[in-house]
Amino acid sequence: MADPTTYRPAPGTIPTDPGVYKFRDEHGRVIYVGKAKNLRSRLTSYFADITSLHPRTRQMVTTAASVEWTVVGTEVEALQLEYNWIKEFDPRFNVRYRDDKSYPMLAVTLNEEYPRLFVYRGPRRRGVRYFGPYAHAWAIRETVDLLTRVFPARTCSAGVFKRHRQIDRPCLLGYIDKCSAPCVGRVDAEEHREIVEDFCDFLAGRTDLMIRRMERDMAAAAEDLDFERAARLRDDIGAMRRAMEKQAVVLGDGTTADVIALAGDQLEVSVQVFHVRDGRVRGQRGWVVERSDNGTDGDVVGEFITQFYGAQVDFDATVAVGSDRARGESIPREVLVPELPSDAEELEEWLSGLRGSRVRLRVPQRGDKKALFDTVARNAGEALAQHKLRRAGDLTTRSAALTELQESLLLDQAPLRIECVDISHVQGTDVVASLVVFEDGLPRKSDYRHYSIRHAAGEGRSDDVASIAEVTRRRFLRHRTDRDAPPPVSGEINAAADTPAAPRKFAYPPNLFVVDGGAPQVHAAAAVLDELGITDVAVIGLAKRLEEVWVPGDDDPMILPRNSQALFLLQRVRDEAHRFAITFHRSKRSKRMTESVLDGVPGLGRTRRTALVTHFGSVARLREASLDEISQVPGIGSTTARAVQAALAGDTPAPQQIPTPAPDMAEKEMTVATADPRRGVDE
């Protein structure tokens, strides 16, 4: 535990201007970012008697090793710079508002030639328009089922769409007129996009205009004695009205607003938001976070508004090819809050600048808005109660596991950051390694890394010990490089200027380094750390046979009890490393085996091989293709097409002998999942 007085700046050196400050730990990692109207007054409060500080603040100042600040011109600039740095550095002691669950949304892929409607959970992507979030996935499917009779847009996956295009026959939805069947050419791409855009307009709230237009068309059809079309339009109008009825009117004046409510105690706070558009509740979201200090509800509201709307605008600025969304569109004209933050005027000015028009923060006092606010507050209270019931065991278990690891391994402190290495291969081919990171007992997937092993494998086998040594050396050489790099220079800058470079994620070491294996693997990793002069990292190995824990220098392994929380945590870390390594190994092996048949064809490099396999889907289909079909692939001329056809004709498609997985690999194949898209790759 560090003494804050060792890095306390002299009060006279701290400016009294508005600005943003950063606390860094002994490894240079930013652990907290804050803003202040008066930097001197705010920073001095951190160096008062630590017994009077909030527990979270006390832990932060005793973990930190330095503090630095940046002076800005106005408090609005401080708001923007604070948000940018929280997003960039992801400080451990800053409260981050992440959803308490993954809410389903209705996604429309406007970036495709034939846009698709489907239920989606996860991070938002460019070129896709989203509606929601909804409380339940069935609510989205029910809405889509009602509206596809009016807007028969495509809902099938890419594979189903391609298959029905090949067989030239629509699916069931095409036969019952709930899809316009672009796969078989009933409508072209432009007509289908018009259908999808009308669907988006309806969900975006342009309902009255659309219904009036359809009513006019229905009346005109009846006058022309086209009663069949008039009946169809009547049914469509009924379906649209039923879809609208599912979104009850809560504000009769058609207000567009976000309603924010809080419920909490001294440790945690629940935040709930209802998104009201044109008087109807269009979505609901919730968060449960730790309280950062002894601040009021107004302080929590200010932190939340800065992070939530900053992230929303970041998405609006990069969204959707073909979308008419504008930057700041997700910010409503009015935000209803339980208590105004101390910097309410600056927040209103900042939000107004993001939206491009006036935004107001208000506390509802009476009428429909107060009644809706009370409903949101009840939801916040219920969410907090459910969170405590669901998470109490998890928090206790993680704390117990880390404490037990510290005691069992005789560590100076609990291993808050654990890294684990695993090797994956099949009889020495395509040898890869993974490195996964757990912080506070939870996976930190943004810090995961892949490694392609560079050392030559032995005859038909891989040297796992040498692989472990190589990965350990590369990881801690990177740590030494990042640690020795000079930190960004602080000083007086303009908040509108570019922020510093991305944080160096490996500038600080783990508390515990776990390798998959027994004594040889552990000794190899420990030897590398000794060679590099790294003495503050504990190394252990976890062998699968009896789940023994090997410690360098010990002749016998440590056997943890079967019901040990520490053992469960180590197994979870090891299994995650297995999963991550296998995913990368399979991708490399699949690519090599798919393209190996085409190796050596004159004029066919890696790019053209990939284009051929992508176009036909497999080497088997490519073998069946005619010369003209091969020549139609971009970049493939007639000469190259003949060479490809000749090479495939000479290739005898005998059953391919796939090496039998080694025993170690066979067990790893039991866990299969998709790797996190934010992972890094260290080739």
Residue, then its C-alpha position, 0 to 999 in steps of 0.5 A: m500500500a503506497d503512501p499518498t504523501t510520497y507523490r503529493p504535489a506542492p499545493g502552490t504548483i497546482p493551478t486553480d483553473p478548470g481541467v482534467y487530472k489522471f492518477r497513475d500506478e507504479h507501472g504508469r497505467v492510468i487508474y483514475v480520470g476526473k475533472a474539476k472546476n478548480l484543480r487545486s481545490r479538487l486535488t488537495s481533497y485527495f490528500a486529506d486524512i485517508t481515513s476520512l475518504h470513501p473506501r473506493t477513493r482510499q484504495m485508489v489514492t493508495t494504489a496510485a504512484s503519481v498524479e498529473w493534470t491538464v488545464v483547459g479553457t472551459e468546463v465544457e472542454a473539461l467534460q469532453l476531455e474527461y470522457n475521451w480519456i475514460k474511453e481511451f484508458d479504461p481506468r480501473f477506478n472510474v465507474r463505467y456504465r455497462d448494461d446489466k444485461s445484453y438487450p436485444m435490438l432489431a437490426v437492419t443491415l443497410n450495408e448489404e445489397y438486400p438488407r435483412l431484418f433480424v434480432y441482434r445482441g452485442p456491440r453496434r456495427r457500421g452500416v447497420r441500423y438498430f431499433g430498440p433496445y427491447a426488453h425481450a427478443w419475443a417482442i421483436r419477433e412479434t413486431v416483425d411478424l406483424l409488419t412483414r405482411v405490410f413490409p415484406a422485407r428479407t429476414c433470412s440469413a446469408g446462407v439461406f438466401k444464397r441456397h434459395r437463390q441457387i435452387d431458384r425457389p423461395c422459402l415459406l415466407g415468400y410463398i405466404d407473401k411475408c417476404s418479397a422474395p428478392c432471392v428469386g427476383r420477384v423484386d430487384a435490389e432497388e425495390h427491396r431497399e424501398i420496402v426496407e426504408d419504409f419499414c425503418d420509417f415506420l419504426a422511426g415514428r413516421t406512422d401517421l403519415m404512412i397510415r394516411r397514405m395507405e387509407r387514401d390508397m384503400a379508398a382509391a382502390a375501392e372506387d376503382l372496384d379493386f376490392e381485393r387490393a382494398a381488402r389487402l390494404r385494410d388488413d395492412i392498416g390493421a396490422m400497423r395499428r396493432a403494432m403501434e398499440k404494443q407501444a403504449v402512449v405514456l406522454g400524451d403531448g408527444t414528448t421526446a425525452d429520456v427519463i433517468a432514475l436512480a436507486g442505490d445504497q452506500l455501495e452501489v447504485s442502479v440507473q434505469v433509462f426509458h427512451v420516450r419518442d413521440g410520447r411512446v416508450r421505445g426502449q429501456r436500459g439499465w446499469v448497476v455500478e459501484r458508487s465512486d465516492n460520497g457524491t450526491d445523486g446529482d453527481v451520479v447523474g452527471e457522470f452517467i450523462t457524460q459517458f452515456y451520451g458521449a458513447q451514443v454520439d460516437f456511434d451516430a458519427t460512424v453509423a450506417v452506410g445508406s442511413d439518414r442518421a445524423r450526429g447527435e440524433s440519439i440525444p433527445r430535446e429533454v432529459l428528465v433526471p431525479e436531481l440536477p448535477s452541480d454542472a447542469e448548465e455546462l452539461e446542457e451546453w455540451l449536449s446542445g452542441l452535440r445535438g445541434s439544438r437546445v437540450r434541457l435537463r429537468v426534474p419532473q414535478r407533477g403530471d404525466k412526466k412525474a408519473l412516468f418518472d416514478t415508474v422508472a424509479r420503481n424499475a431501478g429499485e427492482a433492478l438493484a434488488q435483483h442484482k444483489l440477489r444474483r451477484a452476491g454469491d459471485l462477488t463473495t466467491r471471487s474475493a474468496a478465490l483471490t484471497e485463497l490463492q494469495e494464502s496458498l501461494l504465499l503471495d504478498q498481495a492478492p493476484l488481481r491480474i492473472e495471465c495464462v498461456d496455452i499451446s495448441h497444435v496437432q502433431g507439431t503442425d500450425v503451432v500457436a499459443s494464446l495469452v488470456v488475462f483476468e482482472d479481479g477474477l473476471p476476463r479482460k478480453s481486450d488484453y487477450r493475445h495470440y502468438s504464432i510459434r516461431h521455433a522449429a518443431g521436432e520431427g512430427r511433434s512440437d516442443d511444448v516446453a520451448s513454446i512456453a519459453e518463447v511466449t513468455r520471453r515475447r510477452f515480457l520483452r514487450h512488457r519491458t519495452d512498454r515499461d521503459a517507453p517515456p510516458p505522455v507529457s502532461g501540460e496545458i493543452n486544448a481539449a479539442a486537440d488529439t488525445p495521447a496515443a493508445p495506452r500501453k497495455f503491457a507496460y505493467p506485469p501480472n501478479l500471477f503468470v499461469v502456464d498450462g503444464g507441469a514442472p518442465q513448463v513451469h521451470a522454462a517460464a521461470a528461467v525466462l523471467d530470471e534471464l530478463g531480471i523480472t522478480d515481481v511476478a509469481v509463476i505456477g503451472l496447472a497440470k490437467r492429469l490431477e489438476e496439480v499446481w506446480v511451483p518453480g523450485d518445488d519437487d512435488p506439486m501442490i494439491l488444492p482441495r477439490n471444492s477450492q474456490a482458488l482451484f475453480l478460478l485457476q481452472r476457469v482461466r486455464d479453460e479460457a486459454h484452451r478455448f482461445a488457443i483452439t479457435f486460432h489454431r483451427s482458423k490457421r489449419s483450415k486456411r492451410m488445408t483449404e488452399s494447399v490443393l492450389d499451391g504451385v499453380p502458375g500465376l495463382g498467388r494467395t490473393r487469387r487463391t482466396a478469391l477462388v475459394t471464396h467465390f465457389g465456397s469450397v475446392a470441391r465446387l471449384r473442381e466441378a466448375s467450368l472454364d468460363e465460370i472460373s474465368q468470371v472470378p475477378g482477377i482470374g484470366s483464361t490462362t490462369a483458369r486453364a492452369v487451375q482446371a488442369a491442376l485440379a484435374g490432376d489432383t486425385p481426391a482421395p480421402q484426406q488423412i488428417p493427423t490424429p490429435a495428440p492426447d493434449m489436443a483431444e481434451k482441448e477440443m472439448t471447448v469450442a467458442t468464438a474468439d472475442p473480436r477485440r483480441g490482439v494478434d502477436e505474430 
